C-alpha cells in the first residue's frame, strides 16, 4: 500500500517503527536508532531525505505505480560511486516501458477493532473506517525514443494506538494528530544511438510526528522535500561508457502547530555531482570516478560551520583469473577540510559448478562522525540543537573517525527454475564508534528526555549466520524461507546495551501461488525475537504508564494477500490482512501496538 511497507519484506534488515509509517532500519545488525549506515537511490542516483536521522521512505515523490523494480543490498559496498557500510535501497522507475500508459489507484485500511480516527475525539461514533486514505495516479508516454511521465500521490493516516495518540495529541496544539503526505513527480528520458539522458523532479510535503530518540518521544514535523536527479551516459570506445550523475535534495521543515515550541526554522541542502568511466578490457574491467558532495544548512541559530564540500574518488575492478573465479577490488576515499575517510572492499566468487558457488567479502571502513547523520550533518551542532530545546548532553572524548571491519562468507546451491539456497555467516568489528546512553521517562501522555551521555570510544563485535531458500513447486507455488541468528561478543557495557535493541533471532516464510488465471495469492509468516531497550529502564515507574517494560516481547505475525484482475487486466484489486492471529505486535517500548488489520486497494490501468 505504501512504499515504506517494503521494510516488512526485507528479511535480513532489522526494522523498527513507532507509527507503522516511518521506519528506522539497520542491515547486518546495526542499531537503527543510532547508526543508520544505509543509503537510498532513485535510478542509481542518491536521494537525501534524512531529517533528524529519520529516512521516511514515503517522502520519495515517486508513486508505487511508477516503480518497476527495487533492489536491496545488505553489505558494505561502493554503489554508484557512493560509500555505504550498511546497505542500499535502489528504486527503479518505469521509464523504459513503451506506449501511452495511465493509472489511478485508491486504497483504505484499518485495524479491525479500531472504531476510527474520531474514537478519542468529541465527534466519536461507533465505527468510522479510514476510507480513501490513499489516492494516487499517473500518466506516461514513450514514443520515438523519448519518455515523459508524471505522477501524484496523497496519503493520510491516523494513530490508532491509544498511548501514541495521547502523546501526539498532547503536543499537537489543538489539531487532530495525523500523518499526511502529498507528492508530485515528473520524469523525462531521451534515448539516442550512443547517448542516454534521464531527469526526474519531485516535490513532497509530509506531516508527521517523528520519533526523535534523544528527545524521548515524538516531535511534530512538517517538511517539504524538493528533489532533482539527472543521469546519462555516452559510449566512447569499444562499448565502454562515460556516465554522469547529479542530484539536488532540499529538506525544509516548517512550523507545525505544537506545544513544544521547537525551533525548526532551517533548511538542509545536499548537492552531488559525479563523473564515472568504464576502464579495462578482457579479464580485467572496472570503473573509476569522482563525486563532489556539498552539504549546507541554512539557519539563523546554529553556531559554527554551516556548509562543507566533500570530494570522493573511487575505483572498482573486476578480475577473472580463471573462468570460474571472479574477484572484485574496490576503494573509495572521501576528503573534506582536514579530514578523510575511506572504504576498502574485496570480494571473490568461486563457481564450483553450474549450481554451486562460494563467495567471500572483506571490507574495512574508516567512517567520519557525520556519515551517520543521526541528528544533523554536523554531529556536534546537532547536539547543540538538542540543547537549544532542553536536552542537555555530555560528550566523553572527542567525536572522531570510527573503524568498521566486516567479513562475510556465502555458500550457494541451486537447481535452475526449481531451488535456490544461500547460507551466509558474517562477523563485524567496531572501534571508536560513538554510542549514546540516556534514561527516558514515558507514559501514555508524555515523554521526557534526560541528560544524554555520548561515549566516543565504544567498541564491540557481532557475529551472525543466516539461511535463505527459494523452492519452486508444481502448480506455480513458490516458497521463500529465511532464518537468522546473531550475537554480540564480549562487548563494553554501553555497546552491549545499545545493540540489545536488535533482535537476535528472525524467521520468515512466504508462500506465493499464481496458478489461477488473473488471480494471485501470498501468505507470509514472521517471527521476531525479544529486544531490550535500556534507555527506557525507568518507564517501570512512569505515572499512569502503560508502556512500562524495557523489553519488547517476541511476536509471530501472519499476513495474507489476494489479488484479482478484471477487464483484460485493466483493473487490479487487492485485499490484505495483517496479523491474522491478532497478536500483540510491537517494535519499540513506546511504539504503537499493531493489531489485526485489513487493507484494500483498487487500481485502474490503461495501456
N, C-alpha and C positions, 0 to 999 in steps of 0.2 A: 504494500500500500504506500509506504514511504521509502525514500532512498535509505534512510537510516535503519530500516528493518534488515538490511544486509548484515548487520552485526549479529543478528540472531542465527545467521547461517555460516559464519566463519568459525570453523571448529577450533583451529589452533590459535585463535586470538582470545584473550581474556577481556571481556567487555563488561562494563559496569554502567548502569544508568540510574538516575534518580527519578525521572519522569516518564521513561519509555520513549522519549523523542531525541534528547541529546545523550550521546554515549561517550564515555571515556574508554579507550581501547589500548591494549598492550600486547604486542606479539612476543613470543618466546619468554614469557614470564616476567616482564617488567611491570612495575606498579603503575597503573593507569592514571592515578591522580597526582603523580609527581614527575614521571618521566615518560611522556608520550613520544617516543622516538620513531614515529612513522609519518609518512607524507602522503598527500593526495595529489593526483594528477588528472587532468582532463585532456584526453587525446595526447598523453605523454607531455603535457605542458603543466608546470606546477601551478596550483591554485592555493592561495594562502587565506584560510578562513578562520584562523585562530583568534579568539577573544578570551582573555584570561586562561589560556591553555585549553579552552573547550573547542573541539572540532565538531561543530554541529553540521553533519553531512547534508542535512536538508537545505542548508543555506546555499548550496551549489545551485545556480539558477536553472540548470538543465532538468527537464521533467523526465520521469521514468520512461514515458513512451518514446523519448528521443534517444534512449540508451540502447546500444546493440550488444555490448559486452562489458563486463567488469572483471579485471584481473587482480588477484590478490597474491602478494609475495610476503614471505614470513621469515626473512633472514637478512642480516646486514648485506648491503649491496650498493653498487653505483647504478642508479636508474635514471636514464635520460640525462646523465651528467650530474645528478644530484646525489648527495650522500645521505643514506638512511641507515641507522644502526638497528632499526626495529623491523619495519616492513613498509609495504607500498599498497595503496589502493589506486588503480588506474581505471578511469571510466572512459569508454569509447562511445562516441555518438554515431548516429546513422547517416553520416554524410556521404556514404558510398552507395546508398540504395537508389536505383534509377526510377524515373517516373514521378508523377504527382501523388502525394500522399497527404491525408488529413486524418486526424483522430481527435476524439473527445472522450474523457472518462470522468466518472464521478463515483465516489465511494463513501461509505459511512461504517461506523463500528461503535461498539460499546461493550462494557462489562455487563454480563447478563444480570447480575444482581444490583447494578447501579441504576437508580431511577432518573439519572440525567444530570445535566450541568446545574440545574437550579435546586438540587436537593438541599444544599446548605444555605440557600438564599430565601428571601421572603416570598419569592414567586414560585416556591416549590410545588410540584404536582406529583401524582402517583408515579408516573413513568414518562419521561421525556428523553428519547434517544437523541444522540448527536448526529442527526441526519445531515447529509450533504457536507460533511466536514472536509472533503477533498474534491476539488474541481480542477481539471487540467485539460489541456488540449494543445494541438499544434498542427501546422501545415508545412509542407516542404515540397520542393521540386528539384529534380535532377534532369538536366537536358543539355545536350551539346557540351558535355564535359564541364558543366557548371552546376553548382548546387547552392540552394538557399533555403533556409528553414527558420521558422520562428515558433516558440512555444511559450505557454503561460501555465502557471500552477498557483493554486490557492489552497492552503491547508489551515484548519482550525482545530485545536484540541483543548480539552479541559481537564484539570486534575480531578481524578475520581477517588484518590486515596485521602481519607479524612485528615490525617495528620499533615500531609503535604498541602492539602487545601487550606487548612487552618494557618499554617506558617505563611503561605503565599498571600492569603487574604489579609493577614495582619500587617503586611508591608505594602499591599497593593494600592494604598491611598484612595480607597473607595471604589476602585474598579474591580469587576469580577475577574479573578485570575484565569488566564488562558494563555495558550500558545497560538500564535498566528504567523503565517508565512505567506508572502506574495512574491512571485518572481517572474521575470520575463527574460527570454534568451533569444538571441539572433545569431545564426551561424551561416557562414558563407565559405565556399570552397571552389577552387578552379583547378582543373587538370589540363596540363599540356603534355606534349610528347616527351619532353625532357625536364619538365618543371612542374611543381605542385605547390599550392599555397592554400592555407585554411585559416580562417579567422572566426573567433567566437567572442560575443559580447553579451554580458548579462548583468542584471541588477536584481537583488533580492532584499526584501525588507522582512525582518524577523523580530517578533516579540516573544519573549520567554522569560522564565526565571532560571538563570544559570546557577548551578551549584558551584560556588567558589569555596573550595575546601578550606583554605586558610581563613576564610571569613566565618566558617562554621555552619553555613547553610546557603539558602538561595539568595540571590540578589536580582532585582528586576533589570532586564537588559532589553533595550530596543535598539536594533542595529540595522545598518544598511551596508551591503556588500556591493561594490562596483568592480566588475572583473572584465579584463580584455586579455585574450590569449591568441597568439598567432604562431603558426609553424609552417615550414615549407622545406623543399629540398630540390636540388638540381643535380643532374648527372654530369660528371666531369671527366672520367677516364675509366674505361673498361667496366662500366656499370657501377662504379663507385659513386657515392653520393656526398654532397655537402649539404648539411641541414642547418636551419636556424630555428630558434625558439624565442619567444618573447611573451612575458606575462606582466600584467599590472593588476594588483589587488589592493583595494582600499576598503578598510573596515572603519565605519564611523558609528560608534554608539551615540545614541541620542537620549534625551531626557524622557524617562517614562515615570509617570506619576507614582511616587512611592514615599514611604515614611522613613526611609533610612538616610535620606539626604546624601546619597552617594554622588560624588562628582565624576561624571562620565563624559565631561566635555573634552574629548580628544579624538584624534583621527590617526589611524595607523596605515601607512602605505608601504607596499613592497613592489619593487620593480626588478625584474630579472630579464637578462638578455644572454643568449647563448649562440655560439657557432661551433659546429661539430663536423668532422670529416671522417670518412672511411679511409683506412690505411691497410697496407699489406696485400698479399695475394697468395694463392696456393694454400699451403698448410699453415700459414700464419696470417691471420686477418685481425682487424680490430678497429677501434675508433680513438680519436683524440679530440679534445675540445676545451672550451673556455666558457665559464659563466661569469657575468658581472651581476652582483646582487646588491641592491640599495634598499636600506630599511630606514624609515623615518616615522617619528611620532610627533604630531602637532598638538601641543598642549601648553597652556599658559602656566601651569603649576608644577610641571615636572622639572626638577633641577638637573643640571648636568647635560650630557650629550643627548641629542635627540635625533641624530641621523648618522649613518655609517655606511660605507661602501665596502663590500667584500668581493674579492676575486677568487675564483675557483678554477683550478686546472686539473684535468683528469685524462686518463687513458685506460683502456681495457683491451687486452689482446687475447685472442683465441689461438691455441696451438693444437695441431693434430700430429702427435709424434708417431702414432700408429693409426690404422683405420678404426680401431675400436677404443682408442684412448684420446680423450679431448681434455685440454686444460685451459683455464681462464685465469688471467692475472690482471688485477685492476688496482689502480692507485688514484686517489683524489686528494688534493691539498687545497685547503681554503685559507686565504690570507686576509687579514684586516689589520688595522693600525696596532702595531706592537704585539700581535697575537697570530697564531696559526694553529690549525688542526689538520688531521688527515685520517684517511681510512685506507688501509691496505687489505686486499682480499685475494685469496687464491682458492680456486675450485677445480677439481679434477673429476672426470666422469669416465669410468671404465665399463665398457659394454661386454659382459661375459659372453652373451649370446644374443640372439634376436629378442629374447624375452626377459633377460636378467641384466641388471646394472648395479653398480656401486659408486657412490659419489662422496667426496669429502669437501667440506667448506671450512676454511680457516680465515678469520678476519681479526684485525686489530684496529681499534679506533681511538684517536685522541679527540675528545669532544669538548668544545668550548661551552661554558655555562649557559650562554644564551641559546644554544641549539635546542634546549628542551622547551623553551618558551612557556614555562608553567604559569607565569603571570604576565610578563611583558617580554619584549625582545631583550631589553636590558634588565637583567635579573635583579640587580640591586635597586634600580629605580622602581621595579615592580614592588619590591618590599616597601619602598618609600610610599608608594601609592596606598598600600595597605595601612601603613602607619597614619597617613593623612585621614584615613577613615576608621581609626580606632583599633587597629590590630597591630600591637607592638611586637617587635621581633628582636632576636639576638643572634648574630652570626658568630659562631666559633671558628676562627681561622679565616682564610680568605677564599672567596669564590674563585676557582681556578679550573684548569682543564682536567677532565676526568679520563680514565682509561678503561676500555672495554675490550675484552677478548672473547671470541666466540668460536667454538668448534662444533661442527655438525656432520654426522655421517648418516647416509641414507642407503638402504638396500631396497631395490625394486624388482618385482617379478610380475610378469603379465602374460596372458594369453589373448591375442588380438580379438577384439569385439566380444570378449567373454569375461575376463577377470584382470584386475589390476590390484597390486599390493605394494605398499610402501611402509617400511619400518625405519624410523629415524630416531637417533639419540643426539642430544646436544649438551654442551657444557658452556656456561657463561661465567666470566670472572669480571668483577667491577672493582675499581680502586679510585680513590679521590673523588667519588661522586658525592653530591650533597643530598642529605636526607632531612626532612622536616619532621619535627616532633611537636605535638600540640595536644592539649586536653580541651575537649569541647563539651559544652552543655547544650542539650537539645531536648525539647519536648514537642508536643503537637501544636504549640502556639508560637514557639520562639526558639531560635538557635543563637547561642552566644559564643563568640570566639574568645580565646585566651591567648596569652603570650606565645609567640611562635619561636621555637628553637631550631636554628639551622646549623647542622653539623656538616662541615665541608670535607671531612676526611673519612667518610664511610667506605667500607669495602666488604665484599662478600662474594659468594659463588652460588650458582644454582645448576642443577642437572635435571634432565628430563628425558623421557622416552615416549614415543607415540607410534601408533599403528593406524594407517589409512588403508581402506579396502573398498573396491568397487566390484560388484558382482552383477553380471547381466544374465538374466534367466529367460526362459521361453515366455511367450505371451507379452513381450515388451515390458518386462519387470526389471527394474534396476534397484539394487540395494547399496547404499553408501554407509560405511561403518567407520567410526573414529573413536579412539581411546587414547588418553594421555595421562601420564603421572609425572609430577615434578617435585623437587625437594631442594631446599636451601641447605648449604653445608657450612657448619662451624662459623657462623657469621656473628658480627658485632650485634649488640642488643638493638640499636636503632635500625640497622639494616634489616635485622630479622623482623622487627615489629613493622617496618614499612612494607616488607614483602609478604607478610602474613595475610594481607588482604587479597592476595592472588590465590585462587583455588588450586589445590594440589592435584585433584583428580577431576577429569572431564570425560564424558562419554556421550556419543550420539549415534543414532541410526536413522537414516532417511530412506524411505521406500517410494519409488516412482512407478506408476502404472499407466501406460498410454495405449493399451490395446484397442479400446473402443474408438471408432472414428468420431472426431470432434469433441472428445472427452479427454481429460487428463486428471489424475488423482495423485496425491502425495501425502505422506504422513511422516512426521519427524518426532523422535523421542530423544530428549536431552536429560542428562544428569550432570549436575554441578556440585562439587564438594563444598564443605563448610569453609567460610572465610572468617578472619578475625580482624577487627578494626580497633586497635588500641587507642586511637585518637578519641574514641567515644567511651573511654573507660568509666567516666563518672556520669554517664547517662543513667546508670543504675539508680542514682539519687535524684534524677530530674523530677521536679514537681509536676504532677499530672502527666508524666511522660508515658507514652505507650510504646515508644521505641527505646526500651530500657535494657538492651543487651548489647554487648560489644561484638558478638558473633552473628553472622548471617548463616542460618541453617542450610544444609544441603536441600536440593529440591529435584523433583522429577517433573518434566513437562512433556505433554503430548499435544502436538499440533496437527490438524487435518486441513487439507486444501482440496477443493474440487473446482475444475474449470470446464466451461462448456462454450462451444462456438455455435453461432446461428448464422443463417442467411449467407451461406458460402464463406464462412469465416470472416464476415464483415462486422459481426457483433460478438464480443467476447465477454462472458460473465465469469465471475469467480466468487467463491464463498470460502471463508477460512474460519476455523475455530482454534483458538489458542488456549492452552492449559485445560485440556479436556477433563482432567481429573479434578479441576478446581483446587489444586494445591496452593499453599501459600508460597508464592514466588517473590523473592526479594533479592536485590543485588547489593544493597547498601543499608547500613543500620537505620538511616533516616529516609531512605528512598521509599517510593510507592510500593505497595503490595499489589501484585498483578494477579487478578482472579480470572475465572473463566470468562472469555470474551469472544466476540464474533466480529468479522469484517466482511463486507460485501462490496463488490465493485462491478460496474458495467462500463464497457469501452466500445466505442463505435469507430470502425476502421474503414477508410476509403482509400483504395489503392488504384 
